[in-house]
Amino acid sequence: MAEGTRASMDARADALERKMSDELDVVISKSALFNMADGNLGATNMGHGVAKNAGKRMLMGDDPRLPQMPAKPALLDYFKCRAGGTAHLLQSANLAMKKGMPEKIILACLIHDIANCMFIKSDHGYWGAQLIEPYVDEEVSWGIRYHQALRFFPDKDFGYEYPDMYVRLFGADFDPEPYIKRDYEYARKHKWYGTARQICVNDLYAFEPGVNPQLEEFEDIIGRNFKQPEDGLGWDNTPASHMWRTIMMPTRAL
């Protein structure tokens, strides 16, 4: 990208950010990862960026533009207040339920793309597994982690073919990275291979017309299979708590 074009884009982004902060009367911060999605490096409001907002307070709590979370949020609250594009998850879980799959697999299908919907797209299976690991059976988080790799490899015994959608999205010549191949080879020899593979089998790539399952239909399954912390998801003390707090307050300054 030409230097002049990049400078112009950065200027427009800065102006939009200042306008947004002026309207909210608080300084909104964006993480380095957020900015990299726009081709920019580093977080906002660092170094010289702080001086531009002299006299204003940095946001250190809930983003007023987002739906307010309850004091002790549960998994359903994150779905309702922080997630988008969940119809795919509901369709996948609904299909697994119609097939009479065990509740652990239904739950895994319901949350297999949870990172995609509310956190990070890249390596979403690995991130999603980390998010839910302290709260579910180990088999569930393992299956979510390794569906990331298995979805790129067909398995005729399970009736799983390489998705045509991947050919359209990534090209017919796409070759998964070595770490994906490594994890596939590891997973296919594991005792829980079938769990991860069932996530792929029920991972719908076309929505079933006229079928619109609702989140509340899975509330009992979540209640029996997801260990909701008493203090609220994010306010507890697990290796994943900070990730839930980041989803809760994504524009917090520090």
N, C-alpha and C positions, 0 to 999 in steps of 0.2 A: 504494500500500500504506500502511495506517495506520502512524503512527510507533510506536505501542505494539507492533503486530505485528512490525514490522521489528526493534525492540529485542529482542523475545523470541526471534526467529529468530537474531539475532546472538549472543545469550547462549547459546543451545543449541549453536550452531556453535563458539563459544569453548570451551564445556565439553567438547565432543567432541574438539576439537583438543588440549586439555590432557590428557584421558584417554589419547589416542593417544600423545602425547609421553611421558607418564609410563610407559606400558607399554613403550615403546621405549628409555627412558632417554636420549633425544636429542630435540632440538627440530626438528620438521618444518616446513618453510616452504612456503607456497603463493604462487605468483605472482599479480600483479594480474589477469592474464587468467583464471587458474583461478578466482579469487574472483568475477569479473564474471559467470561462468556461474551463480553463485548469487545474483546481483543485488547483490553487495557490491563496493565500490570499494577499490582499494589492495591491496598485498601484506600477508601476515601477518608478524608478528615484525619490524615496523618501528616506530621511535619508542618509544611507551610499551609496545608489545607485547614488546619485548626485556626490560624490567624484570620482567614477569610470569614469565619463565623464568630468573631469576637463579640461577646455580650450575649450570646445564645447558649443555652444548655444543650449538652449532648443527650440524646435519647439513651436512657439506661433502664428501660423497662419495655412494656408492651408497645408495639407499633399501632398508633391510633387508626391507621388505615385498614388494619386487619380485624377480623371478628375477635371479640374479646373471649379469652379462654377462662374457664371457671378456676376457682382458687386451687382445687385439687383435680386437675384434668385426668380423665381416663382415655383409653385408646379411642373410644368412640368420639370423644371431644376433638381429638387431633384429626380424625377423619372429617368431622363436620366443620372445623374452624381453620385447618391448615392444609387440607388436601384438595387436589383437583384431579380430574380424569379418573375417578374411582369406578366408573361404570365397568371398565375392563376387569377389575378385581372382583366386583360383585358377580359378573357373568361367569368368571372362572370358578368362584366358590360355589355358585348355584349349580353349575354343571357337575362339579365333584359331588355335591349333595344329592343331585338327582341320580347319580350312579351308585349311591349308597356307600361312598368312600368313608373311611374312619374320620372322626372329628378332627384329629390332628392334621390330616391331609386337607380337609375343608378349610381349616384355619390357615394352613400354609398357603393355600390358593388365594384366600382372602387378603393376605398381607405380603404375598411374594414380591410385589412391585411397590411396596410401601415407600421405599427410598425414592423411586421414580416420582411418586405422587406428591411427596412433601419435603424432599431433602435434596438428593443428588442423583442425576441420571447416570453418569459414568460409573461403571462397576456397581450398578445398583443392587445386584444380588449380594455382594459382599457387604456393602453398607447396610442394606436391609437386615441381613443376618445379625450384624453387630447391634443394630437398634433394638431388636426384639430378644436377643439372646438371654438376658437375665430373667425374662418373664414367661418363657415358653419351654416346653419339653425340648431337650437337646436335638432330638430328631427333626423337629420343625425348623429350627434355625439352621441346622446342617442342610436340610433340603433346600431352603431358600438360598443359602450360600452357593450351592453347587448347581442349582438350576441355571445360574449365570453361564456356566460352561456347557452344560448338557444341551441347552436349547439349540446349539449350533451343530449338533450331531444327531442324525436320525437313529431310530431303534425300531426295527420292524416288529420285534417281539411285543412292544408296547403300542404299536400302531402309530408311532410318532415319525413324521416325515419332516425334512427340512422345510421351514415355512416359505411359501412363495413370496410372502411379504418381505422376507429378508433379501430375496433376490432383487426385488424392486427397490428396496431401501438402500442396500449396501452394494449391489452389483453382483453379477454372476461370478466374478473373479475374486470376491472377498475371501480372504484366508484368515481365520482367527489367529490371534497372537499366541506365542509359545506358552504363556502362562495359562491361557484358556485350554489349550490342548493338554497341558500337564495336569490341570485340575480335572479335566474330563477323564483322563486315563486313571487318575486316582479314584474318582467317584465311582466309576463303573465296576470297581472291584470291592466297593464298600458295602456293608450290610444294609445301609439305608439308601442305596442307589435307587430302589423302586420308589421311595418317597420323593426324591428330587425329580425323578422321571415323570411321576404322576403330576407334579406341578407343571411340567412342560406340556404334558398331554392335555391338561385342562386349561392351559394358557391360551385363551381364545384370541384369534387374530381377526375374526369377523363377528360382530355382535349378532345374536340371534334375534330376528325381528319379533317385536311384540312381547319380548321377555325383558322385564325391567325390575330385577330383584332390588329390594331395599336393604339398607344396612341393618335395620332393626331386625330383619329376619335371621340374622346371625348373632344376635345379642346373647342368646343362651350359650351358644358354642364358644363365643369369646369369654363369657363368664366362667365356663368350666375349664378353659384351656389357656387363658392368658392371666398371669398373676398380676393383678392390678395393685400397685403399691398404695399403701394406706395414705401416705403423704401426697400422693398425686404423681403422675408420670412426669418426671423431670425434677421433682423436688425430693425424690428419694436419693439413695446413695449407692448407685451401682456404676459399673464401668461404662454404662450407656446413658446415664442421667444427663450428662452435659450435652449429649447429642439432642435429646428431647428438649432441653432448655433452649438450644440454638434454634430449633424449629419453632418453639413457642415465641421467642424474641429474636428474630433473624436479623434485625437492624440495630440491635443493642451495640453501644460503642465499644465496650470491652467485656 
